[in-house]
Amino acid sequence: MPRTDTLAECDWRPGADLETLKLRASLMARARTFFAARNVLEVDTPILSCAAATDPAIDSFATAYQGAGGAAGQPLYLHSSPEFCMKRLLATGCGPIFQLSHVFRNGESGRRHNPEFMLLEWYRPGFGPDALMDEVDELLAQLLAGYLDYRRAKRVTYRQWFIDETGLDPWRDTPAAFRSFAAANLASVPENMPDHERDPWLYLLLTHWLEPRLDADALFVHDYPASQASLARIRHQPLPVAERFELYLRGVELANGFHELGDSREQAQRFAHDNSLRQAAGQAPMPPDQRLIAALGHGLPDSSGVALGFDRLVMLAAGLTDIDSAMPFSVQRS
């Protein structure tokens, strides 16, 4: 029998107080009102899948199904985003869709991270990235009215942002130049940084130099290096760019949007490349979503989509500094 005094000492209370819970509910209701007025259909897709995220930066939670057809234990994964299933719906011709979904990423914990969190994710057939950024602005102005003075976000390309803040060109400068800048300006530089790859250096400078220097204004950063395309299209030009954007508000990374890749062969190649990177880093390869590949082969309408961190939005609206205070029960309280 457990000791009753130990149980009594457990902090069973939610992280969010009642006012924050009411604010959270209000933001959900406002989001649904916003999309209903624009005839965007709310959908509800599964959180368990036979496939997982191949992205080396994401670790999926795994479990095993042992029911009919899975007596030996069929691996299933908690999704890190509803993206794959939502794109399969888009391929049926369902039109614009949105979802408020709990998602899961193993190992993510901190002041702005929890291994289970909520995304507000939506897809707009016929929209390019500029139109979707316009809609993100409109959504946040409506959601945050009365809580936070949201002004239309400034826009800057990824390349210009780097040049303005570091004097370095993320397309043309060498890892040696990034190493020199980091050594001169950062408190410390990880010992295992490569001498032949740009992306790890770009990520280090983005997280340890550019992001900490952001002010309170909303900022869209767009047109990322093609090597960071993830599931976005690449616009081929003298310096190719991935047609994706990130939104920062008050220094917090809030949303991530893509002009969605519709080429099934290229998507399959990216999944395979991700898994090769995982294996090179000592990570287990993940089963790619073959049903998504089949849906892309059937035909995905020209679409843009965005995922917005809902718990972070609650943090900002409530003036909080810790995600634990923005949700009912974080992993420490579950």
C-alpha positions in Angstrom: 0.0 0.0 0.0 1.4 3.5 -0.8 1.9 5.8 2.0 -1.0 8.3 2.3 1.3 11.1 3.5 3.4 10.7 0.3 0.2 10.9 -1.8 -0.9 13.9 0.1 2.3 15.7 -0.7 2.0 15.1 -4.5 1.3 18.2 -6.4 -1.9 17.1 -8.2 -2.9 20.6 -9.3 -2.8 21.8 -12.9 0.0 24.1 -14.1 -2.5 26.5 -15.6 -4.7 28.5 -13.3 -8.4 29.0 -13.9 -8.0 32.3 -15.8 -5.4 30.7 -18.1 -7.7 27.7 -18.7 -10.5 30.1 -19.6 -8.2 32.0 -22.0 -7.1 28.8 -23.6 -10.7 27.8 -24.2 -11.4 31.2 -25.6 -8.5 31.0 -28.1 -9.8 27.5 -29.3 -13.3 28.9 -29.8 -12.0 32.0 -31.6 -9.9 29.7 -33.9 -12.9 27.6 -34.8 -15.0 30.8 -35.4 -12.2 32.2 -37.7 -12.1 29.1 -39.8 -15.8 28.5 -39.9 -16.3 32.0 -41.3 -13.9 31.1 -44.1 -15.4 27.7 -44.9 -12.4 25.8 -43.7 -13.4 22.3 -42.5 -12.4 21.1 -39.1 -11.0 17.5 -39.3 -9.9 14.9 -36.7 -7.1 12.5 -37.7 -5.5 9.6 -35.7 -2.6 10.2 -33.4 -1.3 6.6 -33.9 0.3 5.6 -37.2 2.3 2.7 -38.7 4.6 5.4 -40.0 6.8 7.9 -38.2 8.6 11.2 -38.8 11.9 10.5 -40.5 13.3 14.0 -39.7 16.6 13.4 -37.7 15.6 16.3 -35.4 12.4 14.5 -34.2 12.2 11.4 -32.0 8.8 9.6 -32.2 7.2 7.8 -29.3 6.7 4.1 -30.2 4.2 1.6 -28.9 3.0 -1.8 -30.0 -0.4 -2.9 -31.1 -1.2 -6.5 -30.1 -4.8 -6.9 -31.3 -6.2 -8.7 -34.4 -3.4 -8.9 -37.0 -0.8 -7.8 -34.5 -0.2 -10.7 -32.2 3.5 -10.3 -32.5 3.3 -6.6 -31.6 2.9 -4.3 -34.6 4.9 -1.0 -34.0 2.8 2.1 -33.9 4.0 5.7 -33.5 2.4 8.7 -31.9 2.4 11.4 -34.5 4.6 14.5 -34.2 2.2 16.4 -36.5 -1.2 15.6 -38.1 0.4 16.6 -41.5 0.6 13.3 -43.3 -3.1 12.3 -42.7 -4.2 15.9 -43.5 -2.4 15.8 -46.8 -4.1 12.5 -47.6 -7.4 14.2 -47.0 -6.3 17.0 -49.3 -5.6 14.5 -52.0 -9.2 13.4 -51.9 -10.3 16.9 -52.9 -11.8 17.8 -49.5 -10.7 21.5 -49.8 -9.3 23.7 -47.1 -9.0 22.0 -43.6 -7.8 22.7 -40.1 -7.2 20.7 -36.9 -6.4 21.3 -33.2 -4.4 18.3 -32.4 -2.3 16.9 -29.6 1.1 15.8 -31.0 4.1 14.1 -29.4 7.9 14.4 -29.7 10.2 12.4 -27.4 12.9 14.2 -25.5 11.4 17.7 -25.8 11.2 19.3 -22.4 12.0 22.8 -21.2 10.6 26.3 -20.7 9.0 26.3 -24.2 8.8 22.5 -24.8 6.7 19.6 -23.6 6.8 16.1 -25.1 3.0 16.3 -25.6 1.7 19.6 -26.9 -1.0 21.1 -29.2 -0.7 22.3 -32.7 -3.2 24.4 -34.7 -2.5 23.2 -38.2 -4.3 24.1 -41.4 -4.0 23.7 -45.2 -5.1 26.0 -48.0 -5.4 24.7 -51.5 -4.7 27.5 -54.0 -2.6 29.6 -51.5 1.1 30.4 -51.9 3.3 31.2 -49.0 2.5 35.0 -49.2 -1.2 34.4 -49.0 -0.8 32.0 -46.1 1.3 34.5 -44.2 -1.4 37.1 -44.8 -3.9 34.6 -43.2 -1.7 33.9 -40.2 -1.6 37.7 -39.6 -5.4 37.9 -39.8 -5.9 34.9 -37.5 -3.5 36.1 -34.8 -5.0 39.6 -34.9 -8.4 38.0 -34.2 -7.3 35.4 -31.7 -5.1 37.8 -29.6 -7.6 40.8 -29.6 -8.0 41.9 -26.0 -5.0 39.9 -24.8 -2.0 41.2 -26.9 -1.6 44.0 -29.3 -0.7 42.0 -32.5 0.5 44.0 -35.4 1.1 42.7 -38.9 4.4 40.8 -39.0 7.4 42.2 -40.7 8.9 39.9 -43.4 12.6 39.1 -44.2 14.3 36.4 -46.2 16.4 33.9 -44.3 19.4 35.0 -46.3 18.9 38.7 -45.6 18.3 38.0 -41.9 21.7 36.3 -41.6 23.5 38.9 -43.6 22.0 41.7 -41.5 22.7 40.1 -38.1 26.1 38.4 -38.8 27.5 39.8 -42.0 27.7 36.2 -43.3 25.9 34.7 -46.3 24.3 31.4 -45.5 24.5 30.3 -49.1 28.0 31.4 -50.0 30.2 31.6 -46.9 32.1 28.6 -45.6 31.9 26.6 -42.4 35.2 28.1 -41.5 33.7 31.6 -41.7 30.8 30.5 -39.4 33.3 28.9 -37.0 35.2 32.1 -36.8 32.1 34.2 -36.1 30.9 31.7 -33.5 34.2 31.7 -31.7 34.3 35.5 -31.6 30.7 36.0 -30.5 29.3 33.0 -28.7 30.0 32.0 -25.1 31.0 28.5 -26.3 31.1 26.4 -29.4 30.3 22.6 -29.3 33.4 20.6 -30.0 31.8 18.3 -32.5 30.8 21.0 -35.0 31.7 19.9 -38.6 34.2 21.6 -40.9 32.4 20.6 -44.1 28.7 21.2 -43.5 26.8 24.5 -43.4 23.5 23.5 -41.8 24.8 22.7 -38.3 26.5 26.1 -38.2 23.4 27.9 -39.5 21.3 26.2 -36.9 23.8 27.1 -34.1 23.9 30.7 -35.1 20.2 30.9 -35.6 19.4 29.5 -32.1 22.3 31.2 -30.2 22.7 34.5 -32.0 19.8 35.5 -34.3 16.8 34.3 -32.2 18.1 35.8 -28.9 18.4 39.2 -30.6 14.8 39.3 -31.8 12.6 42.1 -30.4 8.9 42.0 -29.4 7.6 42.6 -33.0 6.2 39.7 -35.0 8.5 38.6 -37.8 8.1 36.2 -40.7 11.4 34.6 -41.9 11.0 33.0 -45.3 12.8 31.4 -48.2 15.1 29.0 -46.3 18.1 27.1 -47.7 17.1 24.2 -50.0 18.8 21.8 -47.6 16.3 22.8 -45.0 13.2 22.2 -47.2 11.7 19.4 -45.0 8.3 18.9 -46.7 8.3 22.2 -48.6 8.8 22.8 -52.3 12.1 24.1 -53.6 12.1 27.2 -55.9 14.9 26.7 -58.4 16.8 29.9 -59.1 20.5 30.9 -59.0 20.4 30.5 -55.2 17.6 27.8 -54.7 15.3 28.3 -51.8 12.9 26.2 -49.8 9.4 27.8 -49.9 8.8 27.8 -46.2 8.5 30.4 -43.4 8.7 30.7 -39.7 6.9 33.2 -37.6 8.4 34.6 -34.4 6.4 36.7 -31.9 8.1 38.3 -28.9 11.2 36.2 -29.7 9.2 32.9 -29.6 9.1 30.6 -32.6 5.4 30.3 -33.1 4.5 28.8 -36.5 6.1 26.9 -39.4 4.6 27.0 -42.9 5.3 25.3 -46.2 4.4 25.6 -49.8 3.7 21.9 -49.8 5.7 19.4 -51.8 3.5 17.5 -54.2 6.0 15.3 -56.0 5.7 11.7 -54.7 9.1 10.6 -56.0 10.9 13.6 -54.5 9.1 13.0 -51.2 10.2 9.4 -51.1 13.8 10.5 -51.8 13.7 13.0 -48.9 12.4 10.3 -46.6 15.2 8.0 -47.6 17.8 10.8 -47.2 16.4 11.6 -43.7 16.9 8.0 -42.7 20.4 7.9 -44.1 21.2 10.9 -41.9 19.6 9.2 -38.9 21.7 6.1 -39.4 24.9 8.2 -39.9 24.1 9.8 -36.5 23.5 6.5 -34.8 19.7 7.0 -34.8 17.3 4.2 -35.7 15.7 4.7 -39.2 11.9 5.4 -39.1 9.3 3.7 -41.3 8.3 6.4 -44.0 4.6 7.0 -44.6 4.0 5.0 -47.8 0.3 6.0 -47.8 1.3 9.7 -48.0 3.6 8.8 -50.9 0.6 7.1 -52.6 -1.6 10.1 -52.0 1.0 12.4 -53.5 1.1 10.1 -56.5 -2.6 10.4 -56.8 -2.3 14.1 -56.8 -2.1 16.8 -54.1 -3.7 20.2 -55.0 -1.2 23.1 -55.1 -1.4 24.0 -51.4 0.3 25.8 -48.5 0.0 24.7 -44.9 1.1 25.9 -41.5 1.4 24.5 -38.0 1.1 26.9 -35.0 2.2 26.0 -31.5 -1.0 26.5 -29.6 0.4 26.2 -26.1 3.1 28.9 -26.9 0.3 31.1 -28.2 -1.5 30.7 -24.8 1.8 31.6 -23.1 2.1 34.8 -25.1 -1.5 35.8 -24.7 -1.4 35.3 -20.9 2.1 36.9 -20.5 3.6 33.6 -19.2 7.2 32.5 -19.4 6.8 28.8 -19.0 4.7 26.3 -21.0 3.9 24.4 -17.9 1.7 27.4 -16.8 -0.1 27.4 -20.2 -1.5 23.9 -20.2 -3.5 21.9 -17.7 -0.9 19.2 -17.1 2.6 19.1 -18.5 4.7 15.9 -18.4 5.9 16.8 -14.9 2.3 16.7 -13.7 0.9 13.9 -15.7 
